[in-house]
Amino acid sequence: MRSNFYTPVDNAEVSPLFKQLASIGITTTSNYLEGGKLTINEADLKKAIEEDPLSVERLFNASGTTDGQKGIAQRLYDTSNEIMDKLKAKAGNAFSTNQQFSLGKDLLSVDSQIKRFESRLTQVEDRYWRQFTAMEKAIQKANSQSAYLMQQFSGA
């Protein structure tokens, strides 16, 4: 988007004197902490509008076939649409199903992995229950045999 602001508008509808925002008094601050904040020199802007209002208007809304020929507002519009399309492809929108965008596909994949892992955990749990039950039966049998032997030795 920054390049949309700084690239000169190379269109026949725009005067060569007003091909960039800086030529009509719109610049960015020199303080990098402000993140490229636009500042307007009202005197320069008024002067540009008085000299050639049509060129100032076309600086923003000139039509063209290439980015260099398009006005700044049209470039920003096109760039915003491109970004929105990329976001839609990545994150979808209110009308999208999870199969239609990449984050949704990732969610479905994670859900599938969770289900497989839960199934595996259920199998491991069942195996441990079977082993525990078999161990309990073996202990019960050993206790029964021990009780029988104790009974046999105490009776003799």
OpenMM code with the backbone's topology and positions (N, CA, C; nanometers):
from openmm import Vec3, app, unit

residues = "MET ARG SER ASN PHE TYR THR PRO VAL ASP ASN ALA GLU VAL SER PRO LEU PHE LYS GLN LEU ALA SER ILE GLY ILE THR THR THR SER ASN TYR LEU GLU GLY GLY LYS LEU THR ILE ASN GLU ALA ASP LEU LYS LYS ALA ILE GLU GLU ASP PRO LEU SER VAL GLU ARG LEU PHE ASN ALA SER GLY THR THR ASP GLY GLN LYS GLY ILE ALA GLN ARG LEU TYR ASP THR SER ASN GLU ILE MET ASP LYS LEU LYS ALA LYS ALA GLY ASN ALA PHE SER THR ASN GLN GLN PHE SER LEU GLY LYS ASP LEU LEU SER VAL ASP SER GLN ILE LYS ARG PHE GLU SER ARG LEU THR GLN VAL GLU ASP ARG TYR TRP ARG GLN PHE THR ALA MET GLU LYS ALA ILE GLN LYS ALA ASN SER GLN SER ALA TYR LEU MET GLN GLN PHE SER GLY ALA".split()
positions = [
    Vec3(0.0831, -0.1194, 0.0000),
    Vec3(0.0000, 0.0000, 0.0000),
    Vec3(0.0872, 0.1253, 0.0000),
    Vec3(0.2018, 0.1142, 0.0667),
    Vec3(0.2908, 0.2296, 0.0690),
    Vec3(0.3364, 0.2658, -0.0717),
    Vec3(0.3675, 0.1643, -0.1515),
    Vec3(0.4110, 0.1934, -0.2884),
    Vec3(0.2977, 0.2544, -0.3705),
    Vec3(0.1725, 0.2217, -0.3353),
    Vec3(0.0586, 0.2837, -0.4040),
    Vec3(0.0598, 0.4348, -0.3851),
    Vec3(0.1006, 0.4783, -0.2668),
    Vec3(0.1066, 0.6224, -0.2391),
    Vec3(0.2237, 0.6900, -0.3093),
    Vec3(0.3377, 0.6211, -0.3179),
    Vec3(0.4599, 0.6855, -0.3650),
    Vec3(0.4854, 0.6731, -0.5140),
    Vec3(0.4284, 0.5736, -0.5797),
    Vec3(0.4515, 0.5570, -0.7233),
    Vec3(0.3820, 0.6708, -0.7985),
    Vec3(0.4550, 0.7381, -0.8865),
    Vec3(0.3937, 0.8482, -0.9623),
    Vec3(0.2798, 0.7978, -1.0513),
    Vec3(0.1793, 0.8821, -1.0696),
    Vec3(0.0668, 0.8494, -1.1579),
    Vec3(0.1064, 0.8953, -1.2972),
    Vec3(0.1317, 0.7993, -1.3848),
    Vec3(0.1774, 0.8280, -1.5210),
    Vec3(0.0589, 0.8164, -1.6150),
    Vec3(-0.0261, 0.9176, -1.6129),
    Vec3(-0.1480, 0.9174, -1.6910),
    Vec3(-0.1607, 1.0521, -1.7605),
    Vec3(-0.2077, 1.0513, -1.8841),
    Vec3(-0.2192, 1.1754, -1.9627),
    Vec3(-0.3189, 1.2725, -1.9004),
    Vec3(-0.4124, 1.2228, -1.8174),
    Vec3(-0.5127, 1.3090, -1.7549),
    Vec3(-0.4549, 1.3889, -1.6380),
    Vec3(-0.3336, 1.3530, -1.5956),
    Vec3(-0.2723, 1.4187, -1.4798),
    Vec3(-0.1569, 1.5055, -1.5271),
    Vec3(-0.1564, 1.6287, -1.4815),
    Vec3(-0.0495, 1.7221, -1.5171),
    Vec3(0.0846, 1.6685, -1.4657),
    Vec3(0.1911, 1.6881, -1.5424),
    Vec3(0.3241, 1.6437, -1.4969),
    Vec3(0.3647, 1.7068, -1.3636),
    Vec3(0.3055, 1.8198, -1.3278),
    Vec3(0.3385, 1.8856, -1.2013),
    Vec3(0.2737, 1.8165, -1.0815),
    Vec3(0.1707, 1.7348, -1.1055),
    Vec3(0.0951, 1.6740, -0.9952),
    Vec3(0.0869, 1.5222, -1.0089),
    Vec3(0.1997, 1.4582, -1.0281),
    Vec3(0.2007, 1.3137, -1.0469),
    Vec3(0.2222, 1.2360, -0.9166),
    Vec3(0.2534, 1.3063, -0.8084),
    Vec3(0.2767, 1.2410, -0.6793),
    Vec3(0.2092, 1.3200, -0.5685),
    Vec3(0.1820, 1.2516, -0.4573),
    Vec3(0.1190, 1.3190, -0.3434),
    Vec3(0.2061, 1.4331, -0.2909),
    Vec3(0.3360, 1.4126, -0.2914),
    Vec3(0.4254, 1.5160, -0.2384),
    Vec3(0.4130, 1.6462, -0.3170),
    Vec3(0.3790, 1.6370, -0.4452),
    Vec3(0.3684, 1.7579, -0.5271),
    Vec3(0.2443, 1.8400, -0.4932),
    Vec3(0.1490, 1.7823, -0.4193),
    Vec3(0.0308, 1.8595, -0.3780),
    Vec3(0.0304, 1.8833, -0.2268),
    Vec3(0.1441, 1.8545, -0.1614),
    Vec3(0.1571, 1.8862, -0.0190),
    Vec3(0.1217, 1.7736, 0.0764),
    Vec3(0.1098, 1.6509, 0.0277),
    Vec3(0.0812, 1.5363, 0.1159),
    Vec3(0.2071, 1.4509, 0.1229),
    Vec3(0.2641, 1.4433, 0.2422),
    Vec3(0.3878, 1.3676, 0.2631),
    Vec3(0.3731, 1.2809, 0.3882),
    Vec3(0.4755, 1.2027, 0.4137),
    Vec3(0.4778, 1.1237, 0.5374),
    Vec3(0.5682, 1.1938, 0.6378),
    Vec3(0.5420, 1.1661, 0.7642),
    Vec3(0.6244, 1.2279, 0.8681),
    Vec3(0.7640, 1.1683, 0.8651),
    Vec3(0.8592, 1.2455, 0.9134),
    Vec3(0.9969, 1.1970, 0.9177),
    Vec3(1.0215, 1.1093, 1.0397),
    Vec3(0.9292, 1.1087, 1.1348),
    Vec3(0.9435, 1.0274, 1.2551),
    Vec3(0.8999, 0.8836, 1.2231),
    Vec3(0.9966, 0.7923, 1.2235),
    Vec3(0.9656, 0.6538, 1.1870),
    Vec3(0.8743, 0.5855, 1.2888),
    Vec3(0.8679, 0.6381, 1.4099),
    Vec3(0.7827, 0.5787, 1.5134),
    Vec3(0.6339, 0.5984, 1.4830),
    Vec3(0.6025, 0.6914, 1.3964),
    Vec3(0.4626, 0.7171, 1.3604),
    Vec3(0.4147, 0.6262, 1.2478),
    Vec3(0.5024, 0.5393, 1.1967),
    Vec3(0.4630, 0.4382, 1.0999),
    Vec3(0.4172, 0.4906, 0.9652),
    Vec3(0.4758, 0.5972, 0.9140),
    Vec3(0.4387, 0.6463, 0.7815),
    Vec3(0.3123, 0.7300, 0.7806),
    Vec3(0.2834, 0.7970, 0.8886),
    Vec3(0.1640, 0.8814, 0.8997),
    Vec3(0.1694, 0.9931, 0.7948),
    Vec3(0.0581, 1.0110, 0.7250),
    Vec3(0.0513, 1.1159, 0.6231),
    Vec3(0.0268, 1.2517, 0.6884),
    Vec3(0.0977, 1.3529, 0.6383),
    Vec3(0.0750, 1.4904, 0.6840),
    Vec3(0.0374, 1.5743, 0.5624),
    Vec3(-0.0453, 1.6724, 0.5872),
    Vec3(-0.0943, 1.7574, 0.4777),
    Vec3(-0.0484, 1.9005, 0.5009),
    Vec3(0.0190, 1.9540, 0.4021),
    Vec3(0.0548, 2.0955, 0.4018),
    Vec3(-0.0622, 2.1655, 0.3323),
    Vec3(-0.1473, 2.2279, 0.4133),
    Vec3(-0.2714, 2.2854, 0.3594),
    Vec3(-0.2459, 2.3919, 0.2533),
    Vec3(-0.1432, 2.4711, 0.2728),
    Vec3(-0.1147, 2.5776, 0.1757),
    Vec3(-0.0793, 2.5178, 0.0398),
    Vec3(0.0078, 2.4162, 0.0379),
    Vec3(0.0459, 2.3524, -0.0883),
    Vec3(-0.0732, 2.2829, -0.1532),
    Vec3(-0.1553, 2.2177, -0.0717),
    Vec3(-0.2721, 2.1483, -0.1260),
    Vec3(-0.3712, 2.2484, -0.1862),
    Vec3(-0.3979, 2.3567, -0.1148),
    Vec3(-0.4899, 2.4586, -0.1681),
    Vec3(-0.4366, 2.5187, -0.2973),
    Vec3(-0.3053, 2.5442, -0.2999),
    Vec3(-0.2429, 2.6008, -0.4191),
    Vec3(-0.2575, 2.5054, -0.5379),
    Vec3(-0.2339, 2.3767, -0.5151),
    Vec3(-0.2457, 2.2775, -0.6224),
    Vec3(-0.3891, 2.2681, -0.6720),
    Vec3(-0.4846, 2.2722, -0.5795),
    Vec3(-0.6260, 2.2642, -0.6191),
    Vec3(-0.6667, 2.3875, -0.6979),
    Vec3(-0.6163, 2.5050, -0.6591),
    Vec3(-0.6491, 2.6280, -0.7323),
    Vec3(-0.5875, 2.6274, -0.8718),
    Vec3(-0.4635, 2.5764, -0.8843),
    Vec3(-0.3943, 2.5770, -1.0135),
    Vec3(-0.4570, 2.4782, -1.1126),
    Vec3(-0.4845, 2.3551, -1.0665),
    Vec3(-0.5332, 2.2528, -1.1602),
    Vec3(-0.6168, 2.1496, -1.0823),
    Vec3(-0.7426, 2.1846, -1.0527),
    Vec3(-0.8255, 2.0935, -0.9736),
    Vec3(-0.8499, 1.9589, -1.0421),
    Vec3(-0.8568, 1.9578, -1.1748),
    Vec3(-0.8818, 1.8329, -1.2461),
    Vec3(-0.7629, 1.7364, -1.2314),
    Vec3(-0.6422, 1.7890, -1.2412),
    Vec3(-0.5238, 1.7034, -1.2253),
    Vec3(-0.5142, 1.6489, -1.0839),
    Vec3(-0.5500, 1.7300, -0.9850),
    Vec3(-0.5474, 1.6832, -0.8463),
    Vec3(-0.6506, 1.5717, -0.8284),
    Vec3(-0.7681, 1.5917, -0.8869),
    Vec3(-0.8710, 1.4868, -0.8786),
    Vec3(-0.8230, 1.3598, -0.9482),
    Vec3(-0.7671, 1.3726, -1.0675),
    Vec3(-0.7201, 1.2571, -1.1445),
    Vec3(-0.6009, 1.1882, -1.0770),
    Vec3(-0.5239, 1.2611, -0.9990),
    Vec3(-0.4153, 1.1997, -0.9228),
    Vec3(-0.4708, 1.0875, -0.8355),
    Vec3(-0.5914, 1.1071, -0.7861),
    Vec3(-0.6538, 1.0071, -0.6995),
    Vec3(-0.7385, 0.9057, -0.7761),
    Vec3(-0.8112, 0.9493, -0.8803),
    Vec3(-0.9072, 0.8568, -0.9408),
    Vec3(-0.8886, 0.8341, -1.0907),
    Vec3(-0.7686, 0.8576, -1.1420),
    Vec3(-0.7449, 0.8322, -1.2843),
    Vec3(-0.7601, 0.6834, -1.3133),
    Vec3(-0.8159, 0.6532, -1.4293),
    Vec3(-0.8294, 0.5122, -1.4679),
    Vec3(-0.7155, 0.4786, -1.5627),
    Vec3(-0.6836, 0.3523, -1.5661),
    Vec3(-0.5765, 0.3089, -1.6539),
    Vec3(-0.5679, 0.1583, -1.6560),
    Vec3(-0.4859, 0.1069, -1.7463),
    Vec3(-0.4724, -0.0379, -1.7592),
    Vec3(-0.3581, -0.0929, -1.6745),
    Vec3(-0.2615, -0.0092, -1.6414),
    Vec3(-0.1503, -0.0540, -1.5569),
    Vec3(-0.1532, 0.0241, -1.4261),
    Vec3(-0.0830, -0.0301, -1.3254),
    Vec3(-0.0797, 0.0381, -1.1957),
    Vec3(-0.0224, 0.1789, -1.2078),
    Vec3(0.0755, 0.1980, -1.2954),
    Vec3(0.1354, 0.3295, -1.3115),
    Vec3(0.0388, 0.4330, -1.3665),
    Vec3(-0.0605, 0.3870, -1.4421),
    Vec3(-0.1580, 0.4781, -1.5014),
    Vec3(-0.2766, 0.5033, -1.4090),
    Vec3(-0.2998, 0.4151, -1.3152),
    Vec3(-0.4154, 0.4289, -1.2261),
    Vec3(-0.3899, 0.5349, -1.1201),
    Vec3(-0.4994, 0.5980, -1.0766),
    Vec3(-0.4894, 0.6946, -0.9683),
    Vec3(-0.4642, 0.6242, -0.8350),
    Vec3(-0.4260, 0.7012, -0.7358),
    Vec3(-0.3883, 0.6453, -0.6062),
    Vec3(-0.5051, 0.5710, -0.5408),
    Vec3(-0.6236, 0.6278, -0.5470),
    Vec3(-0.7395, 0.5625, -0.4852),
    Vec3(-0.7698, 0.4299, -0.5540),
    Vec3(-0.7587, 0.4264, -0.6870),
    Vec3(-0.7837, 0.3019, -0.7612),
    Vec3(-0.6793, 0.1969, -0.7262),
    Vec3(-0.5541, 0.2375, -0.7128),
    Vec3(-0.4484, 0.1439, -0.6729),
    Vec3(-0.4769, 0.0864, -0.5342),
    Vec3(-0.5139, 0.1760, -0.4417),
    Vec3(-0.5448, 0.1296, -0.3064),
    Vec3(-0.6634, 0.0338, -0.3068),
    Vec3(-0.7627, 0.0636, -0.3873),
    Vec3(-0.8800, -0.0230, -0.3992),
    Vec3(-0.8386, -0.1605, -0.4518),
    Vec3(-0.7582, -0.1618, -0.5576),
    Vec3(-0.7134, -0.2884, -0.6162),
    Vec3(-0.6283, -0.3676, -0.5167),
    Vec3(-0.5368, -0.2991, -0.4483),
    Vec3(-0.4518, -0.3658, -0.3495),
    Vec3(-0.5346, -0.4212, -0.2351),
    Vec3(-0.6315, -0.3446, -0.1885),
    Vec3(-0.7195, -0.3916, -0.0805),
    Vec3(-0.7972, -0.5147, -0.1241),
    Vec3(-0.8471, -0.5139, -0.2475),
    Vec3(-0.9191, -0.6312, -0.2979),
    Vec3(-0.8285, -0.7527, -0.3069),
    Vec3(-0.7044, -0.7340, -0.3506),
    Vec3(-0.6091, -0.8447, -0.3575),
    Vec3(-0.5841, -0.9018, -0.2176),
    Vec3(-0.5668, -0.8127, -0.1213),
    Vec3(-0.5425, -0.8571, 0.0166),
    Vec3(-0.6651, -0.9312, 0.0704),
    Vec3(-0.7827, -0.8789, 0.0427),
    Vec3(-0.9055, -0.9445, 0.0887),
    Vec3(-0.9214, -1.0825, 0.0236),
    Vec3(-0.8864, -1.0931, -0.1038),
    Vec3(-0.8945, -1.2235, -0.1714),
    Vec3(-0.7972, -1.3233, -0.1083),
    Vec3(-0.6758, -1.2753, -0.0754),
    Vec3(-0.5784, -1.3632, -0.0104),
    Vec3(-0.6273, -1.4050, 0.1279),
    Vec3(-0.6853, -1.3104, 0.2009),
    Vec3(-0.7398, -1.3434, 0.3334),
    Vec3(-0.8550, -1.4427, 0.3216),
    Vec3(-0.9390, -1.4230, 0.2211),
    Vec3(-1.0515, -1.5140, 0.2008),
    Vec3(-1.0009, -1.6539, 0.1687),
    Vec3(-0.8961, -1.6627, 0.0865),
    Vec3(-0.8391, -1.7937, 0.0534),
    Vec3(-0.7779, -1.8591, 0.1763),
    Vec3(-0.7230, -1.7778, 0.2643),
    Vec3(-0.6570, -1.8313, 0.3837),
    Vec3(-0.7564, -1.8587, 0.4965),
    Vec3(-0.8475, -1.7644, 0.5224),
    Vec3(-0.9345, -1.7746, 0.6401),
    Vec3(-1.0829, -1.7875, 0.6068),
    Vec3(-1.1194, -1.7771, 0.4799),
    Vec3(-1.2599, -1.7910, 0.4432),
    Vec3(-1.3418, -1.6695, 0.4820),
    Vec3(-1.4745, -1.6852, 0.4681),
    Vec3(-1.5664, -1.5806, 0.5117),
    Vec3(-1.6882, -1.6475, 0.5746),
    Vec3(-1.7905, -1.5709, 0.6035),
    Vec3(-1.9071, -1.6236, 0.6743),
    Vec3(-1.9811, -1.7306, 0.5938),
    Vec3(-1.9634, -1.7315, 0.4632),
    Vec3(-2.0355, -1.8258, 0.3786),
    Vec3(-1.9503, -1.9453, 0.3368),
    Vec3(-1.8269, -1.9525, 0.3840),
    Vec3(-1.7355, -2.0590, 0.3444),
    Vec3(-1.7480, -2.1794, 0.4367),
    Vec3(-1.7285, -2.2958, 0.3771),
    Vec3(-1.7177, -2.4168, 0.4584),
    Vec3(-1.5692, -2.4437, 0.4811),
    Vec3(-1.5394, -2.5274, 0.5779),
    Vec3(-1.3993, -2.5518, 0.6121),
    Vec3(-1.3186, -2.6113, 0.4968),
    Vec3(-1.3837, -2.6757, 0.4017),
    Vec3(-1.3113, -2.7340, 0.2889),
    Vec3(-1.2704, -2.6293, 0.1858),
    Vec3(-1.3190, -2.5060, 0.1990),
    Vec3(-1.2970, -2.4048, 0.0968),
    Vec3(-1.1822, -2.3079, 0.1272),
    Vec3(-1.1195, -2.3174, 0.2417),
    Vec3(-1.0084, -2.2269, 0.2718),
    Vec3(-0.9029, -2.3012, 0.3531),
    Vec3(-0.7796, -2.2533, 0.3458),
    Vec3(-0.6675, -2.3303, 0.3993),
    Vec3(-0.6720, -2.3479, 0.5513),
    Vec3(-0.7106, -2.2458, 0.6273),
    Vec3(-0.7187, -2.2628, 0.7723),
    Vec3(-0.8275, -2.3630, 0.8090),
    Vec3(-0.9373, -2.3632, 0.7346),
    Vec3(-1.0443, -2.4600, 0.7576),
    Vec3(-0.9959, -2.6021, 0.7298),
    Vec3(-0.9187, -2.6174, 0.6213),
    Vec3(-0.8619, -2.7491, 0.5903),
    Vec3(-0.7667, -2.7933, 0.7015),
    Vec3(-0.6891, -2.6993, 0.7539),
    Vec3(-0.6000, -2.7315, 0.8658),
    Vec3(-0.6800, -2.7738, 0.9884),
    Vec3(-0.7908, -2.7041, 1.0139),
    Vec3(-0.8767, -2.7412, 1.1272),
    Vec3(-0.9330, -2.8816, 1.1106),
    Vec3(-0.9776, -2.9131, 0.9900),
    Vec3(-1.0306, -3.0471, 0.9635),
    Vec3(-0.9218, -3.1523, 0.9832),
    Vec3(-0.8012, -3.1201, 0.9394),
    Vec3(-0.6889, -3.2128, 0.9558),
    Vec3(-0.6582, -3.2363, 1.1039),
    Vec3(-0.6567, -3.1281, 1.1811),
    Vec3(-0.6303, -3.1409, 1.3257),
    Vec3(-0.7423, -3.2201, 1.3921),
    Vec3(-0.8673, -3.1940, 1.3542),
    Vec3(-0.9796, -3.2712, 1.4091),
    Vec3(-0.9639, -3.4197, 1.3778),
    Vec3(-0.9231, -3.4498, 1.2573),
    Vec3(-0.9024, -3.5884, 1.2170),
    Vec3(-0.7904, -3.6523, 1.3001),
    Vec3(-0.6824, -3.5783, 1.3200),
    Vec3(-0.5714, -3.6289, 1.4017),
    Vec3(-0.6160, -3.6530, 1.5454),
    Vec3(-0.6967, -3.5627, 1.5982),
    Vec3(-0.7473, -3.5782, 1.7355),
    Vec3(-0.8328, -3.7036, 1.7449),
    Vec3(-0.9194, -3.7258, 1.6475),
    Vec3(-1.0046, -3.8444, 1.6487),
    Vec3(-0.9213, -3.9717, 1.6420),
    Vec3(-0.8189, -3.9727, 1.5549),
    Vec3(-0.7318, -4.0901, 1.5463),
    Vec3(-0.6586, -4.1133, 1.6781),
    Vec3(-0.6114, -4.0064, 1.7400),
    Vec3(-0.5397, -4.0191, 1.8665),
    Vec3(-0.6334, -4.0683, 1.9765),
    Vec3(-0.7571, -4.0156, 1.9800),
    Vec3(-0.8537, -4.0622, 2.0798),
    Vec3(-0.8864, -4.2093, 2.0584),
    Vec3(-0.8980, -4.2510, 1.9328),
    Vec3(-0.9229, -4.3916, 1.9027),
    Vec3(-0.8061, -4.4772, 1.9520),
    Vec3(-0.6858, -4.4301, 1.9277),
    Vec3(-0.5656, -4.5029, 1.9740),
    Vec3(-0.5632, -4.5091, 2.1263),
    Vec3(-0.5976, -4.3997, 2.1916),
    Vec3(-0.6020, -4.3995, 2.3384),
    Vec3(-0.7061, -4.4978, 2.3910),
    Vec3(-0.8198, -4.5064, 2.3242),
    Vec3(-0.9239, -4.6020, 2.3635),
    Vec3(-0.8721, -4.7446, 2.3489),
    Vec3(-0.7995, -4.7733, 2.2415),
    Vec3(-0.7418, -4.9059, 2.2219),
    Vec3(-0.6410, -4.9402, 2.3323),
    Vec3(-0.5557, -4.8420, 2.3653),
    Vec3(-0.4560, -4.8643, 2.4719),
    Vec3(-0.5266, -4.8854, 2.6051),
    Vec3(-0.6303, -4.8063, 2.6326),
    Vec3(-0.7051, -4.8199, 2.7570),
    Vec3(-0.7707, -4.9585, 2.7654),
    Vec3(-0.8305, -5.0010, 2.6559),
    Vec3(-0.8928, -5.1334, 2.6534),
    Vec3(-0.7887, -5.2430, 2.6781),
    Vec3(-0.6728, -5.2297, 2.6161),
    Vec3(-0.5661, -5.3282, 2.6376),
    Vec3(-0.5242, -5.3329, 2.7835),
    Vec3(-0.5077, -5.2148, 2.8445),
    Vec3(-0.4696, -5.2113, 2.9857),
    Vec3(-0.5788, -5.2730, 3.0731),
    Vec3(-0.7064, -5.2496, 3.0422),
    Vec3(-0.8150, -5.3098, 3.1202),
    Vec3(-0.8121, -5.4617, 3.1071),
    Vec3(-0.7877, -5.5114, 2.9860),
    Vec3(-0.7790, -5.6568, 2.9680),
    Vec3(-0.6618, -5.7138, 3.0483),
    Vec3(-0.5465, -5.6468, 3.0428),
    Vec3(-0.4301, -5.6930, 3.1189),
    Vec3(-0.4567, -5.6886, 3.2689),
    Vec3(-0.5199, -5.5813, 3.3138),
    Vec3(-0.5508, -5.5675, 3.4561),
    Vec3(-0.6477, -5.6776, 3.5004),
    Vec3(-0.7490, -5.7018, 3.4184),
    Vec3(-0.8471, -5.8065, 3.4510),
    Vec3(-0.7784, -5.9429, 3.4559),
    Vec3(-0.6914, -5.9705, 3.3585),
    Vec3(-0.6187, -6.0985, 3.3586),
    Vec3(-0.5295, -6.1087, 3.4817),
    Vec3(-0.4639, -5.9991, 3.5199),
    Vec3(-0.3794, -5.9994, 3.6390),
    Vec3(-0.4631, -6.0227, 3.7647),
    Vec3(-0.5784, -5.9579, 3.7725),
    Vec3(-0.6673, -5.9763, 3.8881),
    Vec3(-0.7130, -6.1218, 3.8988),
    Vec3(-0.7462, -6.1825, 3.7866),
    Vec3(-0.7876, -6.3228, 3.7868),
    Vec3(-0.6731, -6.4122, 3.8312),
    Vec3(-0.5514, -6.3815, 3.7819),
    Vec3(-0.4342, -6.4625, 3.8218),
    Vec3(-0.4073, -6.4471, 3.9707),
    Vec3(-0.4173, -6.3262, 4.0238),
    Vec3(-0.3964, -6.3031, 4.1679),
    Vec3(-0.5042, -6.3754, 4.2467),
    Vec3(-0.6279, -6.3667, 4.2004),
    Vec3(-0.7391, -6.4343, 4.2686),
    Vec3(-0.7158, -6.5861, 4.2695),
    Vec3(-0.6709, -6.6416, 4.1570),
    Vec3(-0.6424, -6.7851, 4.1482),
    Vec3(-0.5277, -6.8215, 4.2415),
    Vec3(-0.4206, -6.7349, 4.2439),
    Vec3(-0.3061, -6.7615, 4.3317),
    Vec3(-0.3498, -6.7548, 4.4778),
    Vec3(-0.4321, -6.6588, 4.5121),
    Vec3(-0.4818, -6.6477, 4.6504),
    Vec3(-0.5661, -6.7694, 4.6864),
    Vec3(-0.6459, -6.8143, 4.5912),
    Vec3(-0.7293, -6.9320, 4.6155),
    Vec3(-0.6422, -7.0558, 4.6381),
    Vec3(-0.5392, -7.0703, 4.5563),
    Vec3(-0.4483, -7.1841, 4.5722),
    Vec3(-0.3712, -7.1733, 4.7028),
    Vec3(-0.3316, -7.0522, 4.7360),
    Vec3(-0.2585, -7.0309, 4.8621),
    Vec3(-0.3476, -7.0648, 4.9802),
    Vec3(-0.4726, -7.0249, 4.9754),
    Vec3(-0.5659, -7.0555, 5.0836),
    Vec3(-0.5871, -7.2067, 5.0935),
    Vec3(-0.5973, -7.2743, 4.9800),
    Vec3(-0.6156, -7.4180, 4.9785),
    Vec3(-0.4946, -7.4875, 5.0417),
    Vec3(-0.3739, -7.4421, 5.0003),
    Vec3(-0.2509, -7.5022, 5.0553),
    Vec3(-0.2408, -7.4752, 5.2042),
    Vec3(-0.2737, -7.3572, 5.2491),
    Vec3(-0.2678, -7.3240, 5.3915),
    Vec3(-0.3638, -7.4155, 5.4684),
    Vec3(-0.4774, -7.4390, 5.4091),
    Vec3(-0.5783, -7.5233, 5.4720),
    Vec3(-0.5282, -7.6678, 5.4793),
    Vec3(-0.4617, -7.7118, 5.3752),
    Vec3(-0.4110, -7.8478, 5.3705),
    Vec3(-0.2984, -7.8659, 5.4725),
    Vec3(-0.2091, -7.7665, 5.4863),
    Vec3(-0.0956, -7.7782, 5.5794),
    Vec3(-0.1410, -7.7615, 5.7235),
    Vec3(-0.2391, -7.6825, 5.7486),
    Vec3(-0.2836, -7.6646, 5.8867),
    Vec3(-0.3672, -7.7814, 5.9370),
    Vec3(-0.4267, -7.8557, 5.8477),
    Vec3(-0.5074, -7.9688, 5.8862),
    Vec3(-0.4246, -8.0926, 5.9100),
    Vec3(-0.3036, -8.0972, 5.8702),
    Vec3(-0.2251, -8.2205, 5.8832),
    Vec3(-0.1570, -8.2344, 6.0111),
] * unit.nanometer
topology = app.Topology()
chain = topology.addChain("A")
for resn in residues:
    res = topology.addResidue(resn, chain)
    for name in ("N", "CA", "C"):
        topology.addAtom(name, app.Element.getBySymbol(name[0]), res)
